[in-house]
């Protein structure tokens, strides 16, 4: 397993912008981009894994969530991981798109 770095700001189509990881993509057989669909303060953290490179049979997309609270241990957070259904994902993604547009507009208006 390898991890690469992406900019915190997304590209114009909402895609990750990778920095200094071109050789990792070239040398790997399978690669996933991980998108955050929740706010850092949310009690349920939501992550979307999107396959961006595959050689062979692998899952193309999966969304999971997990509990996050100061009183939880790391193992308790890992034990709380679960798969999220399609409707929940669509709502989360729509909310994130609205927030991104709002953030961009507020920067322009200032």
N, CA, C and O atoms as CSV, one atom per row, in Angstrom:
chain,resi,resn,atom,element,x,y,z
A,1,UNK,N,N,0.840,-1.160,0.000
A,1,UNK,CA,C,0.000,0.000,0.000
A,1,UNK,C,C,0.889,1.229,0.000
A,1,UNK,O,O,1.880,1.286,0.729
A,2,UNK,N,N,0.534,2.222,-0.827
A,2,UNK,CA,C,1.217,3.503,-0.891
A,2,UNK,C,C,0.194,4.606,-0.731
A,2,UNK,O,O,-0.964,4.441,-1.112
A,3,UNK,N,N,0.603,5.709,-0.180
A,3,UNK,CA,C,-0.260,6.877,-0.081
A,3,UNK,C,C,0.395,8.018,-0.826
A,3,UNK,O,O,1.616,8.171,-0.787
A,4,UNK,N,N,-0.407,8.821,-1.506
A,4,UNK,CA,C,0.092,9.985,-2.214
A,4,UNK,C,C,-0.585,11.236,-1.699
A,4,UNK,O,O,-1.561,11.158,-0.952
A,5,UNK,N,N,-0.078,12.378,-2.092
A,5,UNK,CA,C,-0.584,13.667,-1.635
A,5,UNK,C,C,-1.397,14.339,-2.723
A,5,UNK,O,O,-1.049,14.279,-3.902
A,6,UNK,N,N,-2.482,14.980,-2.317
A,6,UNK,CA,C,-3.285,15.791,-3.230
A,6,UNK,C,C,-3.507,17.151,-2.578
A,6,UNK,O,O,-3.495,17.270,-1.353
A,7,UNK,N,N,-3.709,18.175,-3.404
A,7,UNK,CA,C,-4.002,19.507,-2.876
A,7,UNK,C,C,-5.303,19.474,-2.091
A,7,UNK,O,O,-6.169,18.640,-2.353
A,8,UNK,N,N,-5.443,20.384,-1.121
A,8,UNK,CA,C,-6.688,20.418,-0.354
A,8,UNK,C,C,-7.829,20.997,-1.184
A,8,UNK,O,O,-8.990,20.672,-0.934
A,9,UNK,N,N,-7.529,21.844,-2.164
A,9,UNK,CA,C,-8.555,22.390,-3.047
A,9,UNK,C,C,-8.756,21.439,-4.222
A,9,UNK,O,O,-7.794,20.911,-4.779
A,10,UNK,N,N,-10.015,21.228,-4.589
A,10,UNK,CA,C,-10.343,20.342,-5.703
A,10,UNK,C,C,-10.253,21.082,-7.023
A,10,UNK,O,O,-10.291,22.312,-7.055
A,11,UNK,N,N,-10.133,20.334,-8.119
A,11,UNK,CA,C,-10.112,20.906,-9.451
A,11,UNK,C,C,-11.488,21.402,-9.856
A,11,UNK,O,O,-12.441,21.276,-9.087
A,12,UNK,N,N,-11.610,21.972,-11.068
A,12,UNK,CA,C,-12.875,22.568,-11.511
A,12,UNK,C,C,-14.043,21.579,-11.591
A,12,UNK,O,O,-15.200,21.984,-11.484
A,13,UNK,N,N,-13.756,20.311,-11.775
A,13,UNK,CA,C,-14.808,19.295,-11.844
A,13,UNK,C,C,-14.970,18.550,-10.523
A,13,UNK,O,O,-15.649,17.524,-10.473
A,14,UNK,N,N,-14.356,19.050,-9.455
A,14,UNK,CA,C,-14.445,18.417,-8.151
A,14,UNK,C,C,-13.492,17.245,-7.962
A,14,UNK,O,O,-13.654,16.459,-7.029
A,15,UNK,N,N,-12.493,17.120,-8.845
A,15,UNK,CA,C,-11.548,16.003,-8.769
A,15,UNK,C,C,-10.320,16.399,-7.969
A,15,UNK,O,O,-10.011,17.583,-7.837
A,16,UNK,N,N,-9.615,15.396,-7.429
A,16,UNK,CA,C,-8.386,15.647,-6.697
A,16,UNK,C,C,-7.283,16.097,-7.655
A,16,UNK,O,O,-7.225,15.665,-8.806
A,17,UNK,N,N,-6.416,16.967,-7.159
A,17,UNK,CA,C,-5.249,17.422,-7.913
A,17,UNK,C,C,-4.024,16.870,-7.186
A,17,UNK,O,O,-3.725,17.281,-6.064
A,18,UNK,N,N,-3.321,15.946,-7.823
A,18,UNK,CA,C,-2.196,15.264,-7.190
A,18,UNK,C,C,-0.928,16.083,-7.311
A,18,UNK,O,O,-0.721,16.783,-8.302
A,19,UNK,N,N,-0.080,15.993,-6.297
A,19,UNK,CA,C,1.193,16.701,-6.267
A,19,UNK,C,C,2.332,15.721,-6.043
A,19,UNK,O,O,2.368,15.039,-5.018
A,20,UNK,N,N,3.258,15.642,-6.983
A,20,UNK,CA,C,4.474,14.869,-6.810
A,20,UNK,C,C,4.281,13.369,-6.648
A,20,UNK,O,O,5.093,12.714,-5.996
A,21,UNK,N,N,3.221,12.812,-7.228
A,21,UNK,CA,C,2.964,11.381,-7.057
A,21,UNK,C,C,2.801,10.664,-8.401
A,21,UNK,O,O,2.247,9.565,-8.446
A,22,UNK,N,N,3.274,11.267,-9.491
A,22,UNK,CA,C,3.119,10.660,-10.806
A,22,UNK,C,C,3.751,9.289,-10.915
A,22,UNK,O,O,3.203,8.399,-11.565
A,23,UNK,N,N,4.901,9.112,-10.283
A,23,UNK,CA,C,5.573,7.812,-10.349
A,23,UNK,C,C,4.804,6.751,-9.578
A,23,UNK,O,O,4.853,5.576,-9.942
A,24,UNK,N,N,4.095,7.133,-8.525
A,24,UNK,CA,C,3.293,6.167,-7.768
A,24,UNK,C,C,2.185,5.614,-8.651
A,24,UNK,O,O,1.949,4.406,-8.671
A,25,UNK,N,N,1.497,6.501,-9.390
A,25,UNK,CA,C,0.415,6.042,-10.268
A,25,UNK,C,C,0.965,5.142,-11.371
A,25,UNK,O,O,0.351,4.134,-11.719
A,26,UNK,N,N,2.119,5.506,-11.918
A,26,UNK,CA,C,2.696,4.718,-12.996
A,26,UNK,C,C,3.102,3.319,-12.527
A,26,UNK,O,O,3.000,2.354,-13.284
A,27,UNK,N,N,3.560,3.212,-11.283
A,27,UNK,CA,C,4.080,1.943,-10.769
A,27,UNK,C,C,3.044,1.075,-10.059
A,27,UNK,O,O,3.341,-0.068,-9.711
A,28,UNK,N,N,1.844,1.589,-9.838
A,28,UNK,CA,C,0.835,0.811,-9.104
A,28,UNK,C,C,-0.161,0.159,-10.059
A,28,UNK,O,O,-0.358,0.621,-11.184
A,29,UNK,N,N,-0.776,-0.907,-9.597
A,29,UNK,CA,C,-1.776,-1.604,-10.393
A,29,UNK,C,C,-3.187,-1.094,-10.128
A,29,UNK,O,O,-4.028,-1.092,-11.027
A,30,UNK,N,N,-3.443,-0.669,-8.916
A,30,UNK,CA,C,-4.766,-0.169,-8.539
A,30,UNK,C,C,-4.566,1.111,-7.746
A,30,UNK,O,O,-3.683,1.192,-6.891
A,31,UNK,N,N,-5.396,2.116,-8.036
A,31,UNK,CA,C,-5.296,3.370,-7.303
A,31,UNK,C,C,-6.690,3.899,-7.003
A,31,UNK,O,O,-7.572,3.890,-7.862
A,32,UNK,N,N,-6.874,4.358,-5.776
A,32,UNK,CA,C,-8.132,4.961,-5.343
A,32,UNK,C,C,-7.890,6.388,-4.888
A,32,UNK,O,O,-6.882,6.677,-4.243
A,33,UNK,N,N,-8.806,7.275,-5.221
A,33,UNK,CA,C,-8.839,8.624,-4.667
A,33,UNK,C,C,-9.834,8.595,-3.513
A,33,UNK,O,O,-10.893,7.977,-3.620
A,34,UNK,N,N,-9.499,9.257,-2.415
A,34,UNK,CA,C,-10.369,9.277,-1.244
A,34,UNK,C,C,-10.899,10.696,-1.070
A,34,UNK,O,O,-10.136,11.637,-0.855
A,35,UNK,N,N,-12.221,10.833,-1.166
A,35,UNK,CA,C,-12.881,12.125,-1.031
A,35,UNK,C,C,-13.564,12.226,0.328
A,35,UNK,O,O,-14.202,11.276,0.783
A,36,UNK,N,N,-13.428,13.369,0.965
A,36,UNK,CA,C,-14.072,13.627,2.242
A,36,UNK,C,C,-15.463,14.202,1.971
A,36,UNK,O,O,-15.579,15.214,1.281
A,37,UNK,N,N,-16.515,13.581,2.497
A,37,UNK,CA,C,-17.877,14.062,2.298
A,37,UNK,C,C,-18.494,14.612,3.581
A,37,UNK,O,O,-19.706,14.819,3.647
A,38,UNK,N,N,-17.680,14.846,4.587
A,38,UNK,CA,C,-18.197,15.363,5.849
A,38,UNK,C,C,-17.290,16.476,6.356
A,38,UNK,O,O,-16.195,16.687,5.834
A,39,UNK,N,N,-17.755,17.180,7.370
A,39,UNK,CA,C,-16.955,18.213,8.017
A,39,UNK,C,C,-16.130,17.570,9.128
A,39,UNK,O,O,-16.531,16.543,9.675
A,40,UNK,N,N,-15.003,18.149,9.463
A,40,UNK,CA,C,-14.124,17.592,10.491
A,40,UNK,C,C,-14.814,17.439,11.841
A,40,UNK,O,O,-14.479,16.542,12.614
A,41,UNK,N,N,-15.776,18.313,12.124
A,41,UNK,CA,C,-16.446,18.295,13.425
A,41,UNK,C,C,-17.620,17.315,13.484
A,41,UNK,O,O,-18.159,17.080,14.565
A,42,UNK,N,N,-18.024,16.745,12.363
A,42,UNK,CA,C,-19.167,15.827,12.332
A,42,UNK,C,C,-18.887,14.568,13.145
A,42,UNK,O,O,-17.762,14.069,13.165
A,43,UNK,N,N,-19.918,14.063,13.813
A,43,UNK,CA,C,-19.771,12.839,14.605
A,43,UNK,C,C,-19.623,11.602,13.735
A,43,UNK,O,O,-18.993,10.632,14.154
A,44,UNK,N,N,-20.185,11.614,12.540
A,44,UNK,CA,C,-19.982,10.529,11.570
A,44,UNK,C,C,-19.152,11.096,10.430
A,44,UNK,O,O,-19.587,12.020,9.742
A,45,UNK,N,N,-17.977,10.556,10.231
A,45,UNK,CA,C,-17.097,10.959,9.149
A,45,UNK,C,C,-17.406,10.096,7.930
A,45,UNK,O,O,-17.523,8.876,8.051
A,46,UNK,N,N,-17.540,10.717,6.758
A,46,UNK,CA,C,-17.914,10.004,5.538
A,46,UNK,C,C,-16.782,10.142,4.522
A,46,UNK,O,O,-16.330,11.251,4.235
A,47,UNK,N,N,-16.324,9.011,3.977
A,47,UNK,CA,C,-15.266,8.997,2.969
A,47,UNK,C,C,-15.716,8.196,1.758
A,47,UNK,O,O,-16.312,7.126,1.886
A,48,UNK,N,N,-15.419,8.735,0.574
A,48,UNK,CA,C,-15.760,8.065,-0.684
A,48,UNK,C,C,-14.463,7.639,-1.364
A,48,UNK,O,O,-13.592,8.469,-1.623
A,49,UNK,N,N,-14.336,6.347,-1.652
A,49,UNK,CA,C,-13.185,5.788,-2.346
A,49,UNK,C,C,-13.572,5.592,-3.805
A,49,UNK,O,O,-14.522,4.866,-4.098
A,50,UNK,N,N,-12.851,6.230,-4.724
A,50,UNK,CA,C,-13.153,6.149,-6.150
A,50,UNK,C,C,-11.946,5.554,-6.869
A,50,UNK,O,O,-10.832,6.064,-6.757
A,51,UNK,N,N,-12.178,4.472,-7.606
A,51,UNK,CA,C,-11.100,3.833,-8.345
A,51,UNK,C,C,-10.732,4.706,-9.534
A,51,UNK,O,O,-11.584,5.033,-10.360
A,52,UNK,N,N,-9.449,5.085,-9.619
A,52,UNK,CA,C,-8.996,5.911,-10.746
A,52,UNK,C,C,-7.981,5.171,-11.614
A,52,UNK,O,O,-7.559,5.678,-12.653
A,53,UNK,N,N,-7.590,3.967,-11.183
A,53,UNK,CA,C,-6.728,3.129,-12.014
A,53,UNK,C,C,-6.921,1.691,-11.569
A,53,UNK,O,O,-6.823,1.372,-10.384
A,54,UNK,N,N,-7.195,0.830,-12.537
A,54,UNK,CA,C,-7.369,-0.574,-12.170
A,54,UNK,C,C,-6.794,-1.480,-13.241
A,54,UNK,O,O,-6.933,-1.236,-14.439
A,55,UNK,N,N,-6.154,-2.518,-12.779
A,55,UNK,CA,C,-5.683,-3.600,-13.644
A,55,UNK,C,C,-6.237,-4.870,-13.033
A,55,UNK,O,O,-5.660,-5.438,-12.106
A,56,UNK,N,N,-7.341,-5.296,-13.556
A,56,UNK,CA,C,-7.969,-6.484,-12.996
A,56,UNK,C,C,-9.298,-6.160,-12.365
A,56,UNK,O,O,-9.855,-5.080,-12.558
A,57,UNK,N,N,-9.790,-7.105,-11.615
A,57,UNK,CA,C,-11.107,-6.981,-11.007
A,57,UNK,C,C,-10.998,-6.275,-9.653
A,57,UNK,O,O,-10.307,-6.746,-8.750
A,58,UNK,N,N,-11.680,-5.156,-9.527
A,58,UNK,CA,C,-11.706,-4.438,-8.256
A,58,UNK,C,C,-12.955,-3.564,-8.203
A,58,UNK,O,O,-13.564,-3.255,-9.227
A,59,UNK,N,N,-13.314,-3.180,-7.008
A,59,UNK,CA,C,-14.494,-2.348,-6.816
A,59,UNK,C,C,-14.201,-0.937,-7.312
A,59,UNK,O,O,-13.137,-0.385,-7.033
A,60,UNK,N,N,-15.147,-0.355,-8.047
A,60,UNK,CA,C,-14.933,0.955,-8.638
A,60,UNK,C,C,-15.217,2.099,-7.676
A,60,UNK,O,O,-14.614,3.166,-7.788
A,61,UNK,N,N,-16.133,1.888,-6.729
A,61,UNK,CA,C,-16.480,2.948,-5.797
A,61,UNK,C,C,-17.068,2.354,-4.523
A,61,UNK,O,O,-17.803,1.368,-4.568
A,62,UNK,N,N,-16.739,2.959,-3.392
A,62,UNK,CA,C,-17.294,2.527,-2.103
A,62,UNK,C,C,-17.303,3.735,-1.187
A,62,UNK,O,O,-16.341,4.502,-1.146
A,63,UNK,N,N,-18.390,3.900,-0.455
A,63,UNK,CA,C,-18.486,4.975,0.527
A,63,UNK,C,C,-18.644,4.342,1.901
A,63,UNK,O,O,-19.442,3.425,2.093
A,64,UNK,N,N,-17.871,4.847,2.846
A,64,UNK,CA,C,-17.940,4.351,4.220
A,64,UNK,C,C,-18.078,5.540,5.159
A,64,UNK,O,O,-17.732,6.671,4.819
A,65,UNK,N,N,-18.595,5.250,6.353
A,65,UNK,CA,C,-18.552,6.254,7.401
A,65,UNK,C,C,-18.081,5.596,8.687
A,65,UNK,O,O,-18.073,4.371,8.814
A,66,UNK,N,N,-17.692,6.431,9.634
A,66,UNK,CA,C,-17.225,5.926,10.921
A,66,UNK,C,C,-17.477,6.987,11.985
A,66,UNK,O,O,-17.598,8.173,11.679
A,67,UNK,N,N,-17.555,6.544,13.237
A,67,UNK,CA,C,-17.785,7.443,14.364
A,67,UNK,C,C,-16.500,8.173,14.723
A,67,UNK,O,O,-15.408,7.607,14.668
A,68,UNK,N,N,-16.651,9.438,15.092
A,68,UNK,CA,C,-15.502,10.226,15.527
A,68,UNK,C,C,-15.929,11.068,16.726
A,68,UNK,O,O,-16.828,11.902,16.621
A,69,UNK,N,N,-15.292,10.847,17.840
A,69,UNK,CA,C,-15.569,11.606,19.054
A,69,UNK,C,C,-14.345,11.535,19.961
A,69,UNK,O,O,-13.614,10.544,19.936
A,70,UNK,N,N,-14.114,12.574,20.760
A,70,UNK,CA,C,-12.919,12.599,21.620
A,70,UNK,C,C,-12.815,11.402,22.558
A,70,UNK,O,O,-11.711,10.962,22.881
A,71,UNK,N,N,-13.944,10.879,22.992
A,71,UNK,CA,C,-13.905,9.771,23.963
A,71,UNK,C,C,-13.653,8.407,23.317
A,71,UNK,O,O,-13.423,7.429,24.029
A,72,UNK,N,N,-13.690,8.322,21.995
A,72,UNK,CA,C,-13.475,7.042,21.314
A,72,UNK,C,C,-11.995,6.751,21.135
A,72,UNK,O,O,-11.205,7.644,20.828
A,73,UNK,N,N,-11.633,5.499,21.330
A,73,UNK,CA,C,-10.268,5.080,21.026
A,73,UNK,C,C,-10.157,4.854,19.516
A,73,UNK,O,O,-11.162,4.792,18.807
A,74,UNK,N,N,-8.932,4.733,19.049
A,74,UNK,CA,C,-8.720,4.469,17.626
A,74,UNK,C,C,-9.395,3.160,17.209
A,74,UNK,O,O,-10.018,3.094,16.149
A,75,UNK,N,N,-9.274,2.127,18.033
A,75,UNK,CA,C,-9.904,0.838,17.716
A,75,UNK,C,C,-11.425,0.949,17.688
A,75,UNK,O,O,-12.074,0.304,16.864
A,76,UNK,N,N,-11.999,1.755,18.573
A,76,UNK,CA,C,-13.452,1.953,18.559
A,76,UNK,C,C,-13.894,2.661,17.276
A,76,UNK,O,O,-14.943,2.343,16.716
A,77,UNK,N,N,-13.099,3.610,16.821
A,77,UNK,CA,C,-13.422,4.274,15.545
A,77,UNK,C,C,-13.346,3.268,14.397
A,77,UNK,O,O,-14.228,3.246,13.538
A,78,UNK,N,N,-12.298,2.431,14.373
A,78,UNK,CA,C,-12.182,1.410,13.331
A,78,UNK,C,C,-13.353,0.432,13.370
A,78,UNK,O,O,-13.870,0.034,12.325
A,79,UNK,N,N,-13.768,0.048,14.568
A,79,UNK,CA,C,-14.904,-0.880,14.714
A,79,UNK,C,C,-16.223,-0.271,14.253
A,79,UNK,O,O,-17.171,-1.000,13.960
A,80,UNK,N,N,-16.295,1.057,14.184
A,80,UNK,CA,C,-17.545,1.713,13.795
A,80,UNK,C,C,-17.689,1.894,12.283
A,80,UNK,O,O,-18.723,2.382,11.827
A,81,UNK,N,N,-16.680,1.514,11.494
A,81,UNK,CA,C,-16.726,1.695,10.043
A,81,UNK,C,C,-17.854,0.859,9.446
A,81,UNK,O,O,-18.012,-0.317,9.773
A,82,UNK,N,N,-18.640,1.489,8.558
A,82,UNK,CA,C,-19.729,0.789,7.870
A,82,UNK,C,C,-19.898,1.364,6.468
A,82,UNK,O,O,-19.528,2.509,6.208
A,83,UNK,N,N,-20.454,0.571,5.580
A,83,UNK,CA,C,-20.728,1.006,4.216
A,83,UNK,C,C,-21.981,1.873,4.201
A,83,UNK,O,O,-22.953,1.577,4.896
A,84,UNK,N,N,-21.957,2.948,3.406
A,84,UNK,CA,C,-23.083,3.875,3.296
A,84,UNK,C,C,-23.844,3.564,2.015
A,84,UNK,O,O,-23.233,3.266,0.988
A,85,UNK,N,N,-25.181,3.631,2.066
A,85,UNK,CA,C,-26.008,3.352,0.891
A,85,UNK,C,C,-25.962,4.505,-0.114
A,85,UNK,O,O,-25.473,5.590,0.198
A,86,UNK,N,N,-26.471,4.262,-1.306
A,86,UNK,CA,C,-26.425,5.230,-2.395
A,86,UNK,C,C,-27.153,6.529,-2.127
A,86,UNK,O,O,-26.647,7.589,-2.497
A,87,UNK,N,N,-28.326,6.496,-1.497
A,87,UNK,CA,C,-29.083,7.724,-1.244
A,87,UNK,C,C,-28.355,8.635,-0.261
A,87,UNK,O,O,-28.317,9.851,-0.450
A,88,UNK,N,N,-27.786,8.059,0.770
A,88,UNK,CA,C,-27.031,8.848,1.741
A,88,UNK,C,C,-25.830,9.511,1.093
A,88,UNK,O,O,-25.493,10.649,1.419
A,89,UNK,N,N,-25.195,8.814,0.190
A,89,UNK,CA,C,-24.031,9.349,-0.517
A,89,UNK,C,C,-24.439,10.533,-1.380
A,89,UNK,O,O,-23.767,11.564,-1.373
A,90,UNK,N,N,-25.519,10.398,-2.115
A,90,UNK,CA,C,-25.972,11.487,-2.990
A,90,UNK,C,C,-26.278,12.749,-2.196
A,90,UNK,O,O,-25.954,13.851,-2.639
A,91,UNK,N,N,-26.893,12.604,-1.033
A,91,UNK,CA,C,-27.186,13.767,-0.194
A,91,UNK,C,C,-25.900,14.425,0.296
A,91,UNK,O,O,-25.775,15.650,0.269
A,92,UNK,N,N,-24.950,13.613,0.742
A,92,UNK,CA,C,-23.671,14.145,1.228
A,92,UNK,C,C,-22.914,14.874,0.113
A,92,UNK,O,O,-22.382,15.962,0.333
A,93,UNK,N,N,-22.865,14.282,-1.070
A,93,UNK,CA,C,-22.144,14.894,-2.188
A,93,UNK,C,C,-22.800,16.199,-2.619
A,93,UNK,O,O,-22.101,17.169,-2.912
A,94,UNK,N,N,-24.122,16.242,-2.663
A,94,UNK,CA,C,-24.834,17.467,-3.029
A,94,UNK,C,C,-24.534,18.578,-2.031
A,94,UNK,O,O,-24.319,19.725,-2.421
A,95,UNK,N,N,-24.519,18.242,-0.754
A,95,UNK,CA,C,-24.207,19.230,0.280
A,95,UNK,C,C,-22.787,19.753,0.108
A,95,UNK,O,O,-22.562,20.958,0.209
A,96,UNK,N,N,-21.829,18.872,-0.148
A,96,UNK,CA,C,-20.441,19.300,-0.339
A,96,UNK,C,C,-20.294,20.195,-1.568
A,96,UNK,O,O,-19.524,21.155,-1.538
A,97,UNK,N,N,-21.018,19.899,-2.647
A,97,UNK,CA,C,-20.958,20.754,-3.842
A,97,UNK,C,C,-21.515,22.145,-3.533
A,97,UNK,O,O,-20.940,23.150,-3.952
A,98,UNK,N,N,-22.633,22.205,-2.802
A,98,UNK,CA,C,-23.206,23.502,-2.432
A,98,UNK,C,C,-22.223,24.306,-1.594
A,98,UNK,O,O,-22.056,25.506,-1.813
A,99,UNK,N,N,-21.573,23.653,-0.637
A,99,UNK,CA,C,-20.603,24.336,0.209
A,99,UNK,C,C,-19.409,24.840,-0.599
A,99,UNK,O,O,-18.920,25.942,-0.353
A,100,UNK,N,N,-18.939,24.050,-1.552
A,100,UNK,CA,C,-17.797,24.456,-2.379
A,100,UNK,C,C,-18.149,25.676,-3.223
A,100,UNK,O,O,-17.339,26.596,-3.347
A,101,UNK,N,N,-19.349,25.694,-3.807
A,101,UNK,CA,C,-19.786,26.841,-4.604
A,101,UNK,C,C,-19.890,28.068,-3.707
A,101,UNK,O,O,-19.443,29.151,-4.084
A,102,UNK,N,N,-20.467,27.909,-2.542
A,102,UNK,CA,C,-20.593,29.024,-1.595
A,102,UNK,C,C,-19.219,29.575,-1.226
A,102,UNK,O,O,-19.024,30.790,-1.202
A,103,UNK,N,N,-18.264,28.687,-0.938
A,103,UNK,CA,C,-16.913,29.120,-0.582
A,103,UNK,C,C,-16.251,29.886,-1.718
A,103,UNK,O,O,-15.611,30.912,-1.487
A,104,UNK,N,N,-16.402,29.393,-2.944
A,104,UNK,CA,C,-15.802,30.080,-4.101
A,104,UNK,C,C,-16.436,31.439,-4.321
A,104,UNK,O,O,-15.736,32.415,-4.595
A,105,UNK,N,N,-17.768,31.514,-4.204
A,105,UNK,CA,C,-18.454,32.796,-4.393
A,105,UNK,C,C,-18.081,33.794,-3.301
A,105,UNK,O,O,-17.888,34.976,-3.585
A,106,UNK,N,N,-17.980,33.342,-2.082
A,106,UNK,CA,C,-17.640,34.254,-0.991
A,106,UNK,C,C,-16.228,34.819,-1.171
A,106,UNK,O,O,-15.971,35.952,-0.765
A,107,UNK,N,N,-15.313,34.057,-1.768
A,107,UNK,CA,C,-13.967,34.556,-2.040
A,107,UNK,C,C,-13.989,35.634,-3.118
A,107,UNK,O,O,-13.236,36.605,-3.051
A,108,UNK,N,N,-14.852,35.459,-4.105
A,108,UNK,CA,C,-14.955,36.423,-5.205
A,108,UNK,C,C,-15.592,37.728,-4.727
A,108,UNK,O,O,-15.168,38.816,-5.118
A,109,UNK,N,N,-16.600,37.611,-3.891
A,109,UNK,CA,C,-17.362,38.775,-3.436
A,109,UNK,C,C,-16.557,39.625,-2.475
A,109,UNK,O,O,-16.740,40.841,-2.438
A,110,UNK,N,N,-15.677,39.028,-1.702
A,110,UNK,CA,C,-14.912,39.799,-0.698
A,110,UNK,C,C,-14.121,40.864,-1.308
A,110,UNK,O,O,-13.426,41.598,-0.605
